[in-house]
């Protein structure tokens, strides 16, 4: 899994943060034995990313 410190994230652009969030979400969601849904969403205002949200819902089997 990719991890970044909060100091590193302040230097990264929002575009880079979305790419990292997607990679982390994909790695976690595609582990064997995982059932559910994964969602990455980001709010854009005037072409600039304002907020990034990652959600992983696990289903009980």
Secondary structure, 3 states (H helix, E strand, C coil): CCCCCHHHHHHCCHHHHHHHHHHHHHHHHCCCCCCEEEEEEEEEECCEEEEEEEEEEECCC
